[in-house]
Amino acid sequence: MNAGRSGPNPERRLDVTPLLDRIGTSFITRNDRITRNLWTTGYQANVLGVYPGTIHRWKRDGIPLRHADAAAIRIGLHPLDIWPEFHADINCTTTTTTTTTEASQ
Protein backbone atom coordinates (compact mmCIF):
# COMPACT_ATOMS: atom_id res chain seq x y z
CA MET A 1 0.00 0.00 0.00
CA ASN A 2 1.52 3.26 -1.10
CA ALA A 3 -1.65 5.34 -1.23
CA GLY A 4 -1.01 9.05 -1.20
CA ARG A 5 2.72 8.67 -1.77
CA SER A 6 4.52 9.57 -4.97
CA GLY A 7 7.98 10.31 -6.23
CA PRO A 8 10.93 8.15 -7.17
CA ASN A 9 11.17 6.27 -3.85
CA PRO A 10 7.81 6.14 -2.10
CA GLU A 11 8.08 4.57 1.32
CA ARG A 12 6.82 0.99 1.31
CA ARG A 13 3.75 0.47 3.47
CA LEU A 14 1.84 -2.52 4.76
CA ASP A 15 -1.80 -3.10 5.63
CA VAL A 16 -2.19 -2.25 9.33
CA THR A 17 -5.23 -4.52 9.85
CA PRO A 18 -3.26 -7.67 10.82
CA LEU A 19 -1.38 -5.67 13.46
CA LEU A 20 -4.53 -4.16 14.93
CA ASP A 21 -6.19 -7.57 14.96
CA ARG A 22 -3.28 -8.92 17.03
CA ILE A 23 -3.49 -6.15 19.62
CA GLY A 24 -6.69 -7.46 20.96
CA THR A 25 -10.07 -8.65 20.06
CA SER A 26 -12.80 -9.79 22.29
CA PHE A 27 -15.82 -11.87 21.56
CA ILE A 28 -19.15 -10.89 23.02
CA THR A 29 -22.45 -12.70 22.95
CA ARG A 30 -25.59 -10.80 22.04
CA ASN A 31 -28.86 -12.58 21.46
CA ASP A 32 -27.10 -15.94 21.17
CA ARG A 33 -24.76 -14.60 18.49
CA ILE A 34 -21.03 -14.29 18.98
CA THR A 35 -19.77 -10.96 17.72
CA ARG A 36 -16.18 -9.88 17.27
CA ASN A 37 -15.54 -6.62 19.07
CA LEU A 38 -12.36 -4.77 18.10
CA TRP A 39 -10.76 -2.55 20.68
CA THR A 40 -11.11 1.18 20.19
CA THR A 41 -8.64 3.22 18.20
CA GLY A 42 -7.61 4.98 21.41
CA TYR A 43 -6.77 1.68 23.06
CA GLN A 44 -4.82 0.49 20.00
CA ALA A 45 -2.88 3.78 19.91
CA ASN A 46 -2.07 3.49 23.60
CA VAL A 47 -0.75 -0.05 23.19
CA LEU A 48 1.44 1.02 20.26
CA GLY A 49 2.60 4.26 21.86
CA VAL A 50 1.24 6.51 19.11
CA TYR A 51 -1.57 9.06 18.79
CA PRO A 52 -5.05 7.91 17.66
CA GLY A 53 -4.62 10.09 14.55
CA THR A 54 -1.64 7.94 13.60
CA ILE A 55 -3.82 4.82 13.74
CA HIS A 56 -6.36 6.52 11.45
CA ARG A 57 -3.58 7.51 9.02
CA TRP A 58 -2.17 3.95 9.01
CA LYS A 59 -5.67 2.60 8.31
CA ARG A 60 -5.96 5.00 5.37
CA ASP A 61 -2.43 4.88 3.92
CA GLY A 62 -0.85 1.75 5.39
CA ILE A 63 1.87 1.52 8.01
CA PRO A 64 5.46 2.38 6.92
CA LEU A 65 7.95 -0.48 7.24
CA ARG A 66 10.00 1.30 9.88
CA HIS A 67 6.93 1.76 12.06
CA ALA A 68 5.63 -1.72 11.32
CA ASP A 69 8.82 -3.24 12.72
CA ALA A 70 8.69 -1.13 15.89
CA ALA A 71 4.95 -1.75 16.39
CA ALA A 72 5.32 -5.51 16.05
CA ILE A 73 8.14 -5.56 18.58
CA ARG A 74 6.10 -3.37 20.93
CA ILE A 75 3.42 -6.08 21.14
CA GLY A 76 5.99 -8.83 21.51
CA LEU A 77 6.00 -10.23 17.99
CA HIS A 78 8.39 -10.31 15.06
CA PRO A 79 7.11 -8.42 12.00
CA LEU A 80 7.12 -11.66 10.00
CA ASP A 81 4.61 -13.09 12.49
CA ILE A 82 2.19 -10.40 11.38
CA TRP A 83 3.20 -9.73 7.77
CA PRO A 84 4.77 -12.75 5.99
CA GLU A 85 5.67 -10.39 3.12
CA PHE A 86 7.58 -8.00 5.41
CA HIS A 87 10.99 -8.65 3.82
CA ALA A 88 9.66 -9.34 0.32
CA ASP A 89 10.93 -6.24 -1.47
CA ILE A 90 13.88 -5.28 0.66
CA ASN A 91 17.17 -5.40 -1.23
CA CYS A 92 19.74 -7.09 0.94
CA THR A 93 23.15 -5.98 -0.22
CA THR A 94 26.34 -6.62 1.63
CA THR A 95 29.19 -4.18 1.47
CA THR A 96 32.63 -5.66 1.83
CA THR A 97 35.61 -3.63 2.88
CA THR A 98 39.00 -4.66 1.58
CA THR A 99 42.02 -3.67 3.56
CA THR A 100 45.36 -3.37 1.84
CA THR A 101 48.45 -4.03 3.90
CA GLU A 102 51.88 -3.09 2.78
CA ALA A 103 54.67 -5.53 3.40
CA SER A 104 57.27 -4.18 5.73
CA GLN A 105 60.63 -3.62 4.17
GUPA-233121 format. One record per residue (C-alpha): residue in three letters; x, y, z. Coordinates in nm, 3 decimals, m for minus. Example, Ala and Ser with C-alpha at 12.3 -4.5 7.8 and 13.67 -1.06 7.14 Angstrom:
<keros>
  resn       xx       yy       zz
   ALA    1.230   m0.450    0.780
   SER    1.367   m0.106    0.714
</keros>
This chain:
<keros>
  resn       xx       yy       zz
   MET    0.000    0.000    0.000
   ASN    0.152    0.326   m0.110
   ALA   m0.165    0.534   m0.123
   GLY   m0.101    0.905   m0.120
   ARG    0.272    0.867   m0.177
   SER    0.452    0.957   m0.497
   GLY    0.798    1.031   m0.623
   PRO    1.093    0.815   m0.717
   ASN    1.117    0.627   m0.385
   PRO    0.781    0.614   m0.210
   GLU    0.808    0.457    0.132
   ARG    0.682    0.099    0.131
   ARG    0.375    0.047    0.347
   LEU    0.184   m0.252    0.476
   ASP   m0.180   m0.310    0.563
   VAL   m0.219   m0.225    0.933
   THR   m0.523   m0.452    0.985
   PRO   m0.326   m0.767    1.082
   LEU   m0.138   m0.567    1.346
   LEU   m0.453   m0.416    1.493
   ASP   m0.619   m0.757    1.496
   ARG   m0.328   m0.892    1.703
   ILE   m0.349   m0.615    1.962
   GLY   m0.669   m0.746    2.096
   THR   m1.007   m0.865    2.006
   SER   m1.280   m0.979    2.229
   PHE   m1.582   m1.187    2.156
   ILE   m1.915   m1.089    2.302
   THR   m2.245   m1.270    2.295
   ARG   m2.559   m1.080    2.204
   ASN   m2.886   m1.258    2.146
   ASP   m2.710   m1.594    2.117
   ARG   m2.476   m1.460    1.849
   ILE   m2.103   m1.429    1.898
   THR   m1.977   m1.096    1.772
   ARG   m1.618   m0.988    1.727
   ASN   m1.554   m0.662    1.907
   LEU   m1.236   m0.477    1.810
   TRP   m1.076   m0.255    2.068
   THR   m1.111    0.118    2.019
   THR   m0.864    0.322    1.820
   GLY   m0.761    0.498    2.141
   TYR   m0.677    0.168    2.306
   GLN   m0.482    0.049    2.000
   ALA   m0.288    0.378    1.991
   ASN   m0.207    0.349    2.360
   VAL   m0.075   m0.005    2.319
   LEU    0.144    0.102    2.026
   GLY    0.260    0.426    2.186
   VAL    0.124    0.651    1.911
   TYR   m0.157    0.906    1.879
   PRO   m0.505    0.791    1.766
   GLY   m0.462    1.009    1.455
   THR   m0.164    0.794    1.360
   ILE   m0.382    0.482    1.374
   HIS   m0.636    0.652    1.145
   ARG   m0.358    0.751    0.902
   TRP   m0.217    0.395    0.901
   LYS   m0.567    0.260    0.831
   ARG   m0.596    0.500    0.537
   ASP   m0.243    0.488    0.392
   GLY   m0.085    0.175    0.539
   ILE    0.187    0.152    0.801
   PRO    0.546    0.238    0.692
   LEU    0.795   m0.048    0.724
   ARG    1.000    0.130    0.988
   HIS    0.693    0.176    1.206
   ALA    0.563   m0.172    1.132
   ASP    0.882   m0.324    1.272
   ALA    0.869   m0.113    1.589
   ALA    0.495   m0.175    1.639
   ALA    0.532   m0.551    1.605
   ILE    0.814   m0.556    1.858
   ARG    0.610   m0.337    2.093
   ILE    0.342   m0.608    2.114
   GLY    0.599   m0.883    2.151
   LEU    0.600   m1.023    1.799
   HIS    0.839   m1.031    1.506
   PRO    0.711   m0.842    1.200
   LEU    0.712   m1.166    1.000
   ASP    0.461   m1.309    1.249
   ILE    0.219   m1.040    1.138
   TRP    0.320   m0.973    0.777
   PRO    0.477   m1.275    0.599
   GLU    0.567   m1.039    0.312
   PHE    0.758   m0.800    0.541
   HIS    1.099   m0.865    0.382
   ALA    0.966   m0.934    0.032
   ASP    1.093   m0.624   m0.147
   ILE    1.388   m0.528    0.066
   ASN    1.717   m0.540   m0.123
   CYS    1.974   m0.709    0.094
   THR    2.315   m0.598   m0.022
   THR    2.634   m0.662    0.163
   THR    2.919   m0.418    0.147
   THR    3.263   m0.566    0.183
   THR    3.561   m0.363    0.288
   THR    3.900   m0.466    0.158
   THR    4.202   m0.367    0.356
   THR    4.536   m0.337    0.184
   THR    4.845   m0.403    0.390
   GLU    5.188   m0.309    0.278
   ALA    5.467   m0.553    0.340
   SER    5.727   m0.418    0.573
   GLN    6.063   m0.362    0.417
</keros>
